[in-house]
Amino acid sequence: MEPSTTSPALSVAIAVLTVLLGLTGFGIYTAFGPPSRKLTDPFDDHDD
């Protein structure tokens, strides 16, 4: 069997990048996708 040549740091970096991209995609979907219809503007709620 050949030893693994990938660094553990590379695996951690890929995992962090995947999580970051997933959260960014979810945020964009929530802000601009179908769930955005339920969002309200807090500045419109407080007319002074």
C-alpha positions in Angstrom: 0.0 0.0 0.0 1.2 3.4 -0.9 1.1 6.1 1.8 -1.2 9.0 1.4 0.5 12.1 -0.1 -2.3 14.6 0.7 -1.7 16.9 3.5 -4.2 17.1 6.4 -4.1 20.9 6.0 -5.3 20.6 2.5 -8.3 18.5 3.6 -9.2 21.0 6.3 -8.9 23.9 3.9 -11.2 22.2 1.4 -13.7 21.4 4.1 -13.7 25.0 5.4 -14.0 26.4 1.8 -16.9 24.0 1.1 -18.8 25.1 4.3 -18.1 28.8 3.5 -19.4 28.4 -0.1 -22.4 26.5 1.1 -23.4 29.1 3.7 -22.9 31.9 1.1 -25.1 30.1 -1.4 -27.8 29.5 1.3 -27.6 33.2 2.2 -28.0 34.3 -1.4 -30.9 31.9 -1.9 -32.6 33.1 1.3 -32.1 36.8 0.4 -33.1 36.7 -3.3 -34.9 33.3 -3.8 -38.5 32.3 -3.0 -38.0 32.6 0.8 -37.4 36.3 0.4 -41.1 36.9 0.0 -41.6 36.4 3.7 -38.9 39.0 4.7 -40.0 42.4 5.9 -38.1 45.7 5.9 -37.6 46.7 9.5 -37.3 50.4 8.5 -40.8 50.3 6.9 -42.2 48.9 10.2 -41.1 51.9 12.2 -42.4 55.0 10.6 -41.4 58.0 12.7 
